[in-house]
Amino acid sequence: MSPDHLIYTIKEILARHRPKEIEAEGGDYRHAAVLVPLLLDQEHCCVLFTKRTEMVDQHKGQISFPGGAVDETDSSVEHTALREAEEEIGLRPSEVRVLGRLDDTLTIVSNYIIHPVVGVVPNDYEYQLNSFEVDKILKVPLAQFRSCSTEEEGRFTYLGTTYATPCYKYDGEVIWGATARIMTNFMEVVGKKLLLLQQSR
């Protein structure tokens, strides 16, 4: 299946999906947006993640998507996701083809409602990492997310506290928390269909 066909398929699936929204009323929640960056070629689909540094205030050393808090000047959550991706990894908004949105999710610790935005990014882009925020980039094959691996039956310990969370492991890293829940939602809505299409080529 060609990358153009994959892009069309993902966009059509997301257009039919009505994202579940979380209301902020009655809770001490802030809004944030993340970009779920997809890399596509003739045979593979990968997902791009960042590993946060130990210098940031929140989520030190965690695997995450490029993203951050919604500013008052942002025109949409898509604007937020693209702005933050440029600030964190030097990805120009013009290089991203936005395809749609996934369900909202909550962060476990920092009380953010996260709005995930799915987009296709270039395979050969030269990223410029914000050295304060981003330690490295991780590109994970979509097939890695067919099923969750778990630590202690779906629990993960971070800074001495144990959380109930899906976990995905790749190349010595653990994807957990809100990022793992976003990927679980992506697989339920889009990913499993893409893998079946690729296998039927």
C-alpha positions in Angstrom: 0.0 0.0 0.0 1.4 3.4 -1.0 2.0 6.1 1.6 -0.7 8.3 -0.1 -3.2 5.4 0.2 -2.3 5.0 3.9 -2.7 8.8 4.5 -6.1 8.7 2.8 -7.2 5.7 4.8 -6.1 7.2 8.2 -7.8 10.5 7.4 -11.0 8.7 6.4 -11.0 6.6 9.6 -10.4 9.7 11.8 -13.1 11.7 10.0 -15.6 9.0 10.9 -14.4 8.9 14.5 -16.0 11.3 17.0 -13.3 12.0 19.6 -14.4 11.6 23.2 -14.0 14.9 25.0 -13.3 15.4 28.7 -15.0 18.3 30.4 -12.8 20.5 32.6 -15.6 21.8 34.7 -15.5 20.8 38.4 -11.8 19.9 38.3 -8.5 21.6 38.5 -7.5 20.7 35.0 -5.6 22.5 32.3 -5.7 21.9 28.6 -2.7 20.5 26.5 -2.3 19.2 23.0 0.2 16.7 21.6 1.2 15.7 18.1 1.1 12.0 17.3 3.6 12.0 14.5 3.4 9.1 11.9 6.2 8.1 9.5 5.0 6.2 6.5 6.7 4.3 3.6 5.7 1.5 1.3 6.0 -1.2 3.9 6.0 0.3 7.4 4.3 2.8 9.7 6.3 4.1 12.6 5.4 6.5 15.4 7.7 9.2 16.6 8.2 9.9 20.3 10.5 12.1 22.4 12.3 11.2 25.6 12.1 14.1 28.0 15.3 15.2 29.8 15.9 15.2 33.5 15.9 19.0 33.5 12.2 19.6 32.8 9.8 20.3 35.7 7.3 17.5 34.9 7.5 14.0 33.5 11.3 13.8 33.8 12.9 11.1 31.6 9.5 9.9 30.3 8.7 8.9 26.7 6.1 11.3 25.4 4.7 13.0 22.3 5.8 16.5 21.3 3.3 18.8 22.9 2.4 21.1 25.8 -0.1 23.5 27.3 -2.7 25.3 25.3 -1.9 29.1 25.2 -4.5 31.8 25.1 -3.1 32.9 21.7 -3.4 29.4 20.2 -6.3 29.3 17.6 -6.9 25.6 18.1 -5.5 22.4 19.7 -4.0 21.6 16.3 -2.2 25.0 16.5 -0.9 24.1 20.0 0.4 20.7 18.9 2.2 22.1 15.9 3.6 25.0 17.8 5.0 22.8 20.6 6.4 20.3 18.1 8.4 23.1 16.5 9.6 24.4 19.8 10.6 20.9 21.1 12.0 19.2 18.0 12.3 21.9 15.3 9.5 20.4 13.2 8.1 23.1 11.0 4.2 23.2 10.9 4.3 23.3 7.1 6.0 19.8 7.2 3.1 18.2 9.0 0.0 16.9 7.3 -2.7 16.9 10.1 -5.1 14.0 9.7 -7.5 14.2 12.6 -7.9 13.8 16.4 -8.1 11.0 18.9 -10.0 10.8 22.2 -9.0 13.2 25.1 -7.1 11.7 28.0 -5.9 12.8 31.4 -2.3 12.9 32.7 -1.9 10.9 35.9 0.1 13.4 37.8 -0.1 16.9 36.4 -3.9 17.3 35.8 -3.8 18.0 32.1 -6.6 17.2 29.7 -4.6 16.2 26.6 -6.0 16.6 23.1 -4.1 14.2 20.7 -3.6 15.4 17.1 -2.5 12.8 14.5 -0.2 14.0 11.7 2.1 12.6 9.1 5.7 13.9 9.2 8.6 13.5 6.7 10.7 10.3 6.9 14.1 12.1 6.4 13.6 15.3 8.4 16.5 16.8 10.2 15.1 17.5 13.7 16.6 20.2 15.9 16.1 19.1 19.5 15.5 21.5 22.3 18.3 20.4 24.6 16.5 21.5 27.7 13.3 19.5 27.0 14.2 16.6 24.7 16.9 14.0 25.3 16.3 12.0 22.1 13.8 10.9 19.5 12.4 7.4 19.4 10.9 5.9 16.2 8.7 2.8 17.1 7.2 0.5 14.5 3.4 0.4 14.7 3.4 -3.3 15.0 5.0 -2.9 18.4 1.7 -1.7 19.7 -0.4 -4.8 18.8 -0.6 -5.6 22.5 0.5 -4.1 25.8 3.3 -5.6 27.8 2.9 -5.1 31.6 5.0 -4.7 34.6 3.4 -6.2 37.7 0.1 -6.8 35.8 -0.4 -3.4 34.3 1.4 -1.3 36.9 4.5 0.9 36.5 6.6 2.5 39.2 7.9 6.0 38.6 9.8 8.0 41.2 8.7 5.7 44.0 5.0 5.7 43.1 3.2 2.8 41.4 0.6 3.6 38.8 -2.0 1.4 37.0 -1.3 2.0 33.4 -0.8 0.2 30.0 2.9 -0.2 29.2 4.7 -0.7 25.9 8.4 -1.6 25.8 10.8 -0.8 23.0 14.6 -0.6 22.7 15.0 -0.5 26.5 12.4 2.2 27.0 8.9 2.0 28.6 6.0 3.9 27.1 3.4 4.3 29.9 0.8 6.7 31.4 -1.0 9.2 29.1 1.3 8.4 26.2 0.5 4.7 26.4 -3.2 5.4 26.7 -3.1 7.6 23.6 -1.4 4.8 21.7 -3.9 2.2 22.9 -6.7 4.5 21.6 -4.8 5.0 18.3 -4.6 1.2 17.9 -8.3 0.8 18.7 -9.4 3.5 16.3 -6.8 3.3 13.5 -3.7 1.1 14.0 -5.2 -2.4 13.9 -6.9 -1.6 10.6 -3.7 -0.3 9.1 -1.8 -3.4 10.1 -4.4 -5.6 8.6 -4.3 -3.6 5.4 -0.5 -3.8 5.2 -0.6 -7.6 5.8 -3.1 -8.1 3.0 -1.0 -6.3 0.4 
